[in-house]
Amino acid sequence: MKFRLTLLITCCVIFSQSTIVRSQDHKNDITIPETNTKNRINSIGTPNFPIIFEGKSDQTNPPDLAIAAGPESIISVTNGQITAYNKITTGEIWNRQPKGFFLDLNQNSKLIDPHVIYDIKNGKFIIMYQLINFVNKLSQWVIAVSDNDHPDSLSSSWCFYNLNQRIFGGIEEDLMGDFPSMNIDWTNDVAHFTAPVYTIVNNDFGIYDHVIVTTVKLSNLYNCENPTGFQSKLYTDREGDRANIIQAAQAYTKDDVSYFVSDRYDTGPIAGETKVVVWTVPATSVLSPFSDQIIDTELRYEVKQNIRQKSGQDLEVPGTKILQAIYRDKTLWFTHSVLSTLGNDVSVRAYKYDMAASLLTIRRREAAGIDFSVPGIAVNRNNDALTIFNRSSSDEFISIRVAEFYSNSDELQAGLGTINFNTQWGDYARSTLDTNGIDFWIAHHYAKADGSGGIKIAGTNLLPNKVFLPLLIR
């Protein structure tokens, strides 16, 4: 049995004031030399992936990809597919196109930018898509919550919610959302949904206006109730800056605040400078404003970037957007890509920000003539971090690489052909943890021999050894 609820917000707050603390004096910035071999820079390397299988792909432009792992099943989401797999056999359990899964949608509505999370404490999957509809002026997060930890068929009960991004304080605004994010904080019983919203020009996205953040009670979502919560408008245009997107950091340990990470580019005197900003807000309070803390500046900002591929046209990737953020034990981890310090190559940045020590550690993946793009990151309960990304060049098809935070990368899946169905690549691919809190599950795109885009899903098997890479990041 399925339910559909329109989410009701009971309190609205505008957060337009913030404070800035600069933490760039404590920074450890290292470029990792990348080669196209299996050799590692030391004996401690990327873990093996005994489970690797082909995922259900689609040829949407761009495809986008996220994954979550429960005790028995894995759910992957793209712009065109929602698929559940058996975690042991890797066999497909069920598959549905998003508009067939989220029923009763307007025919002019489009679902994009999917996310999926598994709540290990409460045994629930949460799937979220961004709904856009320029014809009927609809802009929503559409959300589905499973009623168990193993939704083994489409007949399993899901609660469905539509969360309106255009109504604030009871007033409808002529704006459209894009590139959303979500996180859950089971220790504070809240879920956050974010999206930058834009003016509408000729039935398309216009000028960035602000970020909307909606906070709701997690327990209401899980009980299939109309949840209580509040909305926040986050105006981030200050000192000539504009926020690109804000990524809600998925929390794995308890804190009194929730964290969001944004890149903010300068439109003023130093046009093109990127500022990586950490935003905080009390997890359960509507009274205190967001505060922001600039932790790094980067002089290689691009709204859009192009990666090269062998024997084909360049493909567009999503610029310096923060693509995934994790919070664990007073530390934030996140990734994005910027132009390389070596030239106009695209390079990957992985960040570790120790908030107690105000220490920022950056790992750059870059090499002359090679593009590294579309990164994701996961961090286990031992604080071991695993990153995934694509690698390509004018002499290389698009492959999947994987690396622990400090080490050179290994090839998980070779690129096999030239992408010829898309003009875009990405926008993102997200990693996640197993329910044991130690093992990793990753999913990413690669170039198949027939010119289409494929998906590889892979899992580690680090238990029963309990501790993964014991000399890393302690």
N, C-alpha and C positions, 0 to 999 in steps of 0.2 A: 504494500500500500504506500502511495506517495502523497506527500503534502506539499503545498506551495504557500508560503507566507510572505507577505510584504513587510519588510523589516521596518519597525517604527522607532524613530529616534526621539528621545524625550528631552534632550538638552543640547544646546548648540553654543559653541564658544569660538571666538576668533582669536587666534594666536598670531599677533602681528609684531610683538616685541620680542627681542631675544638678546642674549649677551654673547660676546665672542671671546674665547680664550684661545690663544695660539700656542701650539705645542710642537713647533717645528724644530726647536733647539735640541730635542731628544729624538734623533732619527737614525736608524740603521738601514741604509739603502744599498743593496748589493745586486749587481747584475749576475745572473747565472748563465755561464756559457752553454749554449745549446748546440748539439750536433744531431745528426740524423742516424746515430748508431745506438746500439743497446748498451754501450758502455756507461757506467755511472761514475760520479766523481768520488765516491768512496764506497765502502762495503755495505753501508746502510742505504738501502734504496727503496724504490717503490714496491709495494707488496704485489704478490701474484694474484691473478684473478682466475680461480679455477672454474668460475661460472661465467660464461660469455655466450650470449645468444642474440639473434637478430630480432629487433623490436618491430612493432607495427609502425610503418612510416607513412607519411603522406607528402604530397608535393605542393603544399600551400606555400605562399610566398610572403614572409618567411615562415618556416614550420614552427619554431619555438618548441621547447621541450622541458618537462619537469617529471620527477619520479618520486614515489614514496613507497616505503616497505612496511608491511604489517607482519604479524607472526607467520602467516601462511601465504600471503599474496603480495604482489607488487602491482601498483597502478601507475601507468604512465599516461601523460596528457600532452597532446600537441594541439595546434590550431585546428586540425582536422580529425583527430582520433582520440577517444578515451578507451584504454585497453587495460584489462586486468589479466595478470599472469600468475600461475602457480609458482611459488618461490623455489620449490624443490625440483619440480620436473621442468620448469620454464615454459610449460605449455600454456597456450592462450585459454583463459576462462571465459571471457566475454569481451566484446568490442562494440562500440557505438560511436557514431558521429556526435559531436557536442549538441547540435540542434535537435537530435533525436533523443538525447539524454535529458537535456533541460527542455521539458515540454511546454507547450502553450506560448511559444515566443512569437512575436510579430514577424511576419514574413520578410520584412525589410531589415531585421536585426542581424547583426554579424557578431560572432563570438571569437575573441582573439586573446592572446597573452595569457595562457592558462597557468595555474599553479595547483599543486596538490601537496598536502601535509598529512602525515599519520601522527596522531596523538597517542603516544605510548602509554601515558597514564590512564587515559579514558577509553582507549581501544576504539578510536573513530578515525575515519578518513574524512578530510575536508577537501573538496574540489572547488576551485574558483576560476571564473572566466570574466573578462571584460566584455560587456555588451555595448556595442555602439550602433546607433540608428539615426542617420542624419535626416532621413525622410520624415520620420515621426518624432524626432527630437527626443530620443531615449539614450541615456547614459547610465549604466548600472554595473555594479558587481552582481553576478549571478553565482549563487553558492549552493553546493550540495553537501550534506553531512550524512554519513552512513550510520546505521543504527547498530552496527557490530564491527568487529575487527577483521572480518573476512567476508565481504559482500560477494558471495560466490555466484551470483546471477543478477541480472537486471531486475528480477522480481524482488530482490532484497529491498527492504524499506530504506528510503532516503528522505530526508527533510530538505526542501528546496526554499531558498530565500532570494528575493530581489531587493537589492539595496541601492537606492536612488542617489546618484552623484549630483543631480541638477537642483535638488531642493535643499535649501539651507535656511533654517529658522522659519520654515513654512513658506518661503518665497522661492519660486522657480527661477533659475538663472540659465541664460542661453549659452551653456558651456558643454563641452564634451571631454570625457576622460580617456586616458590612454596609458599604457605601460603600468599596470597596477602592481601592487605587492600585497602580501598578507603575512601575518605571523600569529601564533597562538602562544599564550603565556598561561599555562595551567596552574602555576603557583599563585597567580593573582586573579584567575578566572576571567581573563579577558582575551579577546581577539581584536587585532587591528587590521584595517583594510585601508590602503592608500592609493591615490592616483593623482598625477598632475592633470589639471583640466585646462582646456584651451578654448578660445573663442572659435566660432564657426564661421567660415568664409567659403561661400560657394559650395556648400555641402561637403566641406573638408575641414581638417584641422587648421586653425589660424594661429593666433599668438598665445603663448603661455600666459596664464593668469595667476594661478596659485595651486597649491597642493591641498587636496581634501583628505582628511584622516577621519575615519569612523571607527569608534571603539565600542564594542558590545560585550555583554556577558557571555562567556563561553558556555556556561551551564545552560543558558536559555537556548542556545543553538542546539546543544546536545539533547535537550528535552523536547525539541520541536515546538518551542514556544516563541511568541513574539518577544524578542529580547529587548531589554532596556539598554541604553547606551547614550553616547553623545558624539556630535560631529565637531571637527576642528578645521578651520581654515588656516592654513599655514602660508603666510606671505613671506617669501624668501628673497624678494628683490631688495637688496640693500647694498649700499656702496657700489652701485652699478652692476651688481651681480644678479644672475638669474639661476634658479635651480633647474636642473635638467629633470631628474626624477628623484624620488626618495624611496629607498629600499628598506622595508621593515625587517629588522634583524630577528631571526628565529632564536628564541631564548631556550636554552637547555638547562640553565641553573637559575635559582631564585634571585631576584633583585627587586628593589622598591620602585624602579623606573623601567620604562621600555626604551629601546634604542632604535634609531633609524639612521641610515647612512645616505648621504647625498653627494653628488658632484655638483659644483656650482661654478659656472663659467663667468668670466669677467666681460662685460660689454662696455666698460669704461676706459680709463687711460691705458690699461694693460690688456687690451682686447686679446682674448685667446688663452688667458691664464685659467687653469682649472684649480679649484679649491675643493679638497675632499673634506666634507663636513660631517660631524657626528651630531645628531639631534637627540635630545633626551626629553622625556615627559613622564611625570609620575604615572604609574601604571593604572591606578584606579581613581585618580582625582581629575576633576574638570576645572579646578580653580587656578592651577599654576600653569604659566605659559611654557612653551618649548624653550629650551636654551640650546644654542649651537656652539660648537667648538671646532674651529678650523685646525685640522691636524696635518695637512700637507698642502703644498701648492705644486702644480705641474704645468709646465709651459707648452705642452703639446696637445692642447684641446682641439678636438674636431667634433662637430655635430654628427657627421657621418664619416665613415672610413671605408676604404676599398681594399680588399685582399685579392692577391693574385692566385691564379691556379694554372696548372699546366695545360697548354693547348686550348685555352678558353678565355672568355671575357672576365674582367674583374667583377667581383661580387661585393655588394654593399653590406657592411656590418654596422652595428648600432652605436658607433662613437664611444664616448667615455662614460656611458651610463653604468652605474653600479649594478652589477648583474646578480649578485647573491651576497647575503650578509648573515653571519652567525654570531650569537653571543653565548659565551660560556666562561664561567669563573673570572669575572671582571675583565674579560678580554673580548674584543671585537675582531672578527675575521671577515674579509670581504675581497671581492675581485672586480676588476674591469679592464678594459684595454684602451691604450692611448697610442699616439704615434711614438715610434722609437726615438731614443736619444741619438741613434746612429744615422737617422735620415727620415724618410717618409714610409718606412716599414711600419706595420702594425705590431705592437708588442703587448704582452699580458703583464698586468700588475696583480700580485697577491699581497694583501696587507694583514698584519697582525698588530693590533693596537692594545697595549697593556695600559688600561686606564688608571690603575693604581700608581704606576710608575711614570705615566705620561710618556711612554716609550713606543715609538712607531717603528716597526720593522717592515720593510718592503722587499719583495722578491720580484725582480724584473726578468721576464723571459723575452729575450730579443737577440737577433743576429742579423747581420747585414744581408739584405736581399731575401729575407724570409719573413713571412707574416705569421704571427701568433694571435689567435682571436677567440672570442666566445668562451671565456673562462667560467668555471664553476668551482665551488669549494665545499668541503664537508669537514667537520671537526668532531672526533670521537671523545669519549669520556676521559681518555688519557691525554687529551689536548694534543693529539696528533692530527695534523691537517693534510688533506689530500686535495690536489687541484687537478682539474681536467681542462683541456682546451684543444682547439684545432691548430694545425700547422699546415702551411701551404706556401708555394712560391711559383714563379714562372716555370720551374722545372719539377714541381711536386704537385700531385693531386692532394685534395684536402683529406688529411688523416686525423685520427684522434690520438692525443698524447695524454699521459697521466703521470703525476709526480707528487711525491711528498714535498713539504714546504721548502726544504733546503736543498733538495737534490736535483740533479739533472733528470730529464723526463725519459720515459719509455714509451714506445709506440704500442698502443692497445689495438688499433685497427688501421691498417694502411689505406690510403686513398687509392682507388682503383680506376677512376675515370674522370672525365671533365663534366662538371655540372652544366647542363644546358637547358634546364626547365625554369630556372630562377634568375632573378636579378639581385636578390637579397640572400644573405646567409645568416643564420642565427634565428631570432635575436639572442637567444640564450639557451643554455642547457644546464640543468641543476643536478647536483649530487645530493645524496642523503645518507642517513645511517640505517643500519639494521636495528631491529628491536633489542638486540643484545647490547647496544650502545658502543660496540667496538668495531664491528665490521662496517664496510662501506658498500653502497650501491651507487653506481654511476650510469648515466645514459647520455649519449652524445651522437651528433650527426657526422656522417662521413660521405665521401663521394663514391658511388657505386660505378661499376664498369659500364653500365648502360646509360650513364649520364644523369641518373636520378639520385636523390639523397636517401641514404640508408640510416638506420639507427642501430647502434650496438648498446646493449644493456649488459653490465658486468657487476659481479659481486666478489668481495674478498672472503677468505675463510681464515680469519686470524685466531679464533678460538679453537682448541682449548688452551693455547699458549697464553691467553689473557692479555699480554702486554705487546703492543705493536711498536716496533722501532724504538727501543727504550732510551736511546741517546738523543732523541729529537725533542726540541722545544719543551724544555723543563723549566 
